[in-house]
């Protein structure tokens, strides 16, 4: 298994303006200064965290999804972030994991943010998405999921004894006024699950005048902060090191002592 190069894009978002956001991210991806393999965008990157899916939702044939497909192919990258999607009469906060060949996986946000009324507008998901690339297993989540450690708990696969995943990802629109929780829980998730943790957040004010400080982060399996950026828009690329991850798990093999449990829908 080889190393994996990833890019985090922390950005302001144009409120409820799909075309403007797609043009912006098109330019930002074009400006990545080095070869990368996976590019992470924030939650609802094409609209901001809006509770107006009736106006903004697109289908999986919509312009935002098609842009992801085109951009992944053009740059030969995996591209991921969440969108407002309408499917079978339901509205979903859906993360799309888009491969360069046009195949994709999806994850519908399980934990809807009741404090903002998200549960009144969107339907929650019930299945995790653990994607694979170059031998790495990547567990993909959205924002408020960060507060629920059971949903993200890493376990050993009974057939191989290997951890279920290697990288834990949260794409987000997480406000500054709760950024202590954001930063603390990202480190906790990395440590308790013995994995790399990636948090990709937006910056700036949204349409409700709620400020986001970003604090996008990349944290290693020991909880050491490799990258953390506050307030500014930024593009950060880093190579996840397989040898380091394997060495941590070999020297401190505590995942084998974890509790066995089942999540009931």
N, C-alpha and C positions, 0 to 999 in steps of 0.2 A: 504494500500500500504506500502510495507516494504522498508528498505534501500537497496542500490545496491552497491556491491563492484566491482570496476573497476581497470584495470591495464594498464598503459601507458608504451610502450617500445620505448625508444629513442635509436637509433642505427646507426652506420655506415652501409653502404651498399656496397656490392661487385658489381662493375660496370658491368652491363649487364651479370651477371652470376647467372642464376636462381638457379641452383643446390647448389651453395655456399651459397646463401642467405637463401634458405630453410633449409639447415643444420644448419646455424647460428641461425635462429629464432626457430628452433626445440629445440636447446640447451637452448636458452634464456627462452623459455616458460617452459621448464623442470626445470629451476632454479628459477622460481617464488616461493618465500619462504612461501607463505600462500595461503589459499583457495581464489580464485577469481571467478567472474562470467562473466565479459566481458573483453577481451584483445584487445587493440588497437595497430595496427602496422602503420607505415608511408605510405605515398603515394608511389605507384609503388615499394612496399617493396621487390619484387623479382628481380628487375632489376636496380633500380635507375631511375631518371627522364630522360628517353631516348627518343629521337626522331627517333628511328629506329624500329618501330613496325613491319616493313616487316621482320625483322630478329628475333624479340623477342616475338611477339604476340603468345599467345596460345588460344585455344578454352576453353570453359567451361568444357571440359573433360581433360584439360591439367594437367601437373604435379603440378603446383602451386595451382590450384583450388582443385585438389584431395588431396594435402597436407593439405589445410585448412580444408577440410571435415574430414580427418583422425584425425588431431590434435584436432579439436573441440570435436570430439567423445571421443578420448583418455583421454582428460583432463576434459571433461564435462564442457566446457566453450563455450561462444559465442566468435567467433574470427572474427575480421574485419580489413580490410586494402584494398588498391587498387592495381589492376593488369593491365597489358596490355593484352587486350582481342581482338580476332578477331571474328566477328560475321556477317554472311551474306555479306562478302566482305568488311566490315567496321572495322576500328580499334577504340577501345574505352579505355579510362582511367576509368576503372570500379571498384567501391568499392563493395566488397562482404561482406554481413552480414551473417555469417555462424553459424547456430545453432548446438548443439551437436547431434541432431537426423538426421542431413544431409539436412534439409530444409534450404533455404537461401533466402535472398532478395538482390537486386542489385541497385546501383545508378551509372549512367554514368555522369561524370563530365560535368556540364552545361557550366561553364565559362572556356574556353580554353585559355591558356596563350599565347596570340599573340606575346608578346615580345620575346618569345623563339621559336616561330613558331609552337606551339602545334596545332593550328588550321589547319595547313597545313598537319598534319599527322593523326589527330584524329577527330572523329565526336562527337559533343557535345550532351549531353542528354537534356531532356525536362521535366522530372518528378522527384519530390523530393522523397526521401525515409525516412519515419518516422517509425522506428522500435519500437516494443513493447517488454518489458521484465519486469515482476513483477510489472505491473501497471505503469512503467515509459515509456514515449514516448521519443524516441531519434532521433533527426534530424541529418542525416549523410551527410557530405559535403567533398569536396576535395580542399585543398590548395587555389588556386586563387579565389574560391567562396567566401572566406573571405572578399574580397574587395567590395562585392555587397550585401548591407544590405537588400534590398527588397526581394531577394531570400530567405533569412533566417528569415524574419520577423515573429515573433510569433503573432498569432491572437487567439481570443476566438472562440471556436466551437459554432455555433448558437444553436445546439440542446441541449448542456449541459452547456454552459457558461464557460467550462474549457479551459485552454490554450491548443493549438494544440500540444505542446511538452514541455519537461522538461529539456532535455539535448541537447546542440548543439555541434556537433563534427566536427573538421577539421583534416583530415590526410594530411600530407604535405611533400614536399621537398622545403622548403622556405629558400633562401640564407641569410647568415648573413648580407649582405650589405643592406638588406631591413628589418632587424629584428625589427626596431622601429615600422614600420607599423604592423608587425605580432603581437607584444606584445600589442600595443595600440588597434588594432581592435578586438582582442580576448576579452579584457576587455570591450570594447564598446558593443560587441555582447551579452555578459553576462548581462550587465546592462540594455540595451534597450529591451531585450527579457525576462528579469526576469527569468533566467534559469542558470543552471550550464553550463559552456563552457569548452570544452576539445580541446586542440591543440596538436597533436602528430607529431613531426617533426624529420627528420634525422639529423645526425651530420657528419662532415668530408667533404673531397673533393670528388666531383663526377668526372666522366670521362672527363668533360670539365674544370676541375681544378677550379670549383666554390665551395667555402667553405660554409658549413652550420653549424651554431652554435647551432642548436637545439632549445633551448628556449621552449621546450615542457611545456605546462602549464595546470593547472586545476584551474578554477576560479569560485567562488560562485556567487549566483544571485545578490549580492550587489556589485560585482566587486572586492571582496577581493581575493588576490592571495593565494591559498592554496598550490600550487606547481609550481615551475618554475626552470628549469634546463638548464644551458648553457654549451656547448662544450663537455661534457662528455657523454659517453653511460650510460644509466640508466634504471632501472626498478622501477616503482613507483606504489604502490597499495593504494587505498583510498576508504573509504565507503561514497558514496553520501547519505546525510541525508534527508529523505523525510520530516521530521518534520520541518527542517530548511527552505526548499524550500517553504512549505505550509505557514509557519509563515511569511516569507518575502512577499509572494503574498497577504496574508490576511491583513497585516498591511499597505502595500503600494500598493493598487490595481489599478495601473495605466494602465494595459493592456486593461481595459475596455474603456479607453479614446483614444485608438489608431485609426488611420485612417483606413477606410475600402477601400480596393483596390483589383484589379484583375491583375494577371500577364498574359500578352498576349504573346504567343509563337512567 
